[in-house]
Amino acid sequence: MVKIVIVEDDPMISDIYNKKFSDSDFEVFSVASGDQALEVAKKEKVDIIMTDLIMPKMDGFQLIEKLRSGEFDPKIKIVVTSNLSQKDDRDKAIELGANGFVAKSEYSPSELVAEIRRLTNQFQEQQKNEARANTPVEYGNEENSKDKKKILIIEDEEIFIEMFNERLTKEGYIVDAARNGAWGVKEAFRNQYDLFIIDMIMPAMTGEEMIAKLKLEEKTKNIPIIVLSASVEGDVIRRVSKMGIESFFIKTKITPSELCREVNKVLG
């Protein structure tokens, strides 16, 4: 059972969330402040901390900083749920160490539970991928050798993530996914990847902004990039092509098998 700490200072909202998450088989710890959340994190093996940004005494940003200070389990996932959904707020939360950001006003309590469940499944899949990446490769085992190739898909539409992830995983690649641009760049800098697949239109950071950041960083500047876009605009294609990408595709017109063939070509 997934253990979740819900940090919410409004008693009525807290009660609603407590019931909704409990009914969906989460083990829930409801707290009203960041200090209380830290106390639970010290005593319990917590999977997720869901926090608002605006809270008394310790705001959500300060809570994220505390949780990522080295005193707490780094495997704890932090999901911000806030009505402060400006780009700067999202970027700051991700940069401090949050694993996800949900605009609370856009979700009913039931929809929020479903979104946290989706993120939980994603986090668990990422952990499996990391475990596979750290598994020693047996000499002469071509299947395991190919497993070392890691791909980061930066895409916010679930259907495309699922389709491309499934096909590339069957081909033997390790695939991680990031649902917004700032998070994707952070993952790219934090982990080691062999290829990036980037959607041009993303929340928190555009495709062009991501590519520019990746090409400036020593660790990522030489990692190949495949770009996906929902539309074909000549000036956009020209700009990103000059930035040193490998290929550009209209994502509604490329099949998972075609993308897989391109990935095989790029990665040799």
Buried (B, 14 or more C-beta within 10 A) or exposed (E): EBBBBBBBBEEEBBEBBBEBBBEBEBBBBBBBBBBBBBBBBEEEEBBBBBBBBEBEEBBBBBBBBBBBEEEBEEEBBBBBBBEBBEEEBBBBBBBBBBBBBBBBEEBEBEEBBBBBBEBBEBBEBBEEBBEEBEEEEEEEEEEBEBBBBBBBBBBBBEEBBEBBBEBBBEBBBBBBBBBBBBBBBBBBEEBEBBBBBBBBBBBBBBBBBBBBBBBEEEEBEEBBBBBBBEEEEEEBBEEBEEBEBBBBBEBEEBEBEEBBEBBBEBBE
